[in-house]
């Protein structure tokens, strides 16, 4: 979750008549907001992450410093869903995928289709580059604005 999204949730909570709100994201992150109804009218955020299973062979993750992270993120272009629907990575079940990680794409190339109201909508690349990551699975329901692909 981006900091700006979290900040907006807090602001919306402060401006509403709600006294308590809980949100659970698909990655297991839970956010619970509760207003203090006493003189101090602040929203108190509480986070909880569901622990992941760890094996004996698990190595600790190397976290880059902020400079490296910013540099990497500047070169990444995100293709987002223009609509709500079901994501498909190929035109039909037995066909070859439109793109895979490592493929080079040009602006206008078809990346996937999103089915909405029984209509198949071809989603074209907005950028030239290489597919760095496919962020959704075939058959997954996507919302408007959900990131679908990372292109470098």
N, C-alpha and C positions, 0 to 999 in steps of 0.2 A: 504494500500500500504506500502510495506517495504521501509525503508530508502534507502537501497542499490539500489532498483529499481528506486526510484526517482532520486538518484544521477546519475545512468546510463543514464536516460532520459536527464538530464541536460548536461552531458558530450557529449552524442550523438548530442544534439542540438548545443553545442558549436563548435563541429568539423564539422558540416554540413554547407551548404549554406542557410539553412532555416532561415528566420527572425522571423517567428511566427508559433506556433503550439498549437492546443487545443486537449485535450484528455478528454473523459467522460467515467467513469467507471459505471458498472451496479448498484453499491450501491449509485450513485448520486454524487460521488466526481468528481469534474471537475478540471483539471489542464490546465492552459494557460501559455505558455512560449513565451516570446518576447525578441528578441535580441535588445540591444541598439546599433544602428549603428554609434553613435558618437565615440569619442576617447576611452571611457570606454566600452569595448566589453563584458560586463557581460550579463548573462541570468537572467531575472527577473521573478521568479516564482510567480504565483497568484493562490490561492486556493479558491474554493467556494463549500460549502456543502449545499445541499438542505435541508431546515429545516424539521424536522419530526413533524407530528401532535402530540400535547400534550393534554391529557385529564386532568380533575381535579384530577383524581385518580392516575396519574403518579407520581412515586416516583423517586427521583434523583438516578442515578446509583452510586454504590460504586466502586471506581477505586482503585485496589490494588496498593501498592507501587511496585517499580521495582523489588525488591528482590523476592516478591511473584510471580510476573509475570514470571520472569526467571525460578524459581523453577518449576512452573506448566508447562511451555513450554518445559522444558528439558525432562519431562516424556511423552510428546505427540509425537506420531509417525504419520506422514502424509502419506496417500496413495494417489499418484498423478496419473492422467490419462496418460497412455503411448502413447496415440494417440488422434487424433481429431475424434469426432463422437458424437453419441447420447447415453446418459446415461440411462440405464434401471435398476431398482432395483429388477426386477423379470424376470424369464425366458419367461413368456408370460403374457398377460394382466389379466387373471383370476387366475394366480398362486400366491403362497405365496412369500413374499419378501425374498431375499437371507439373508439379515441381517437387524436388527433394532438396534436402540440405546439401549445399555445395554447388547447386545449379546456378548458372549465370542467367539473369533475366534482364530484359529491356523494358522500358516504359511501354505499357500497352499489352505485354504478355499476360496470358490468363494464368492466375495463380491457383484458383479454386472456384467452386460454385457455392452459393448460399441459397438454399431452398427456403422460400417464404411464400406462404399461401399457395402452395403447389406450383409455384413458378421457380425455375432454375435461373439464378442471376449470376452471370460470370463476373468474377472479381479480377480486375486487371491490375498489374503492377503500376504504381505511381512513380517508380524509381528505376534507374539502371543500377545493377549491382549483383551481388551474390547472396543467395538465400543462406543466412547464418543460422536461423532457427525457425521452426514451425511451432507456434505457440498453442495450437489447438489440435485435437484429435479428430479423425474422420468420424462423422456422425454426431459430433458434439453440438449442442445448442449454443449459439453465440448471441450476445446482446449488441446493440448499437454502440460503436466505439471500442469494442473489445479488440485488443491487439491480436492479430492473426499471424503475422510474419515479421521477422527481423531481417533486414537487408543491409549488407555492408558494401 
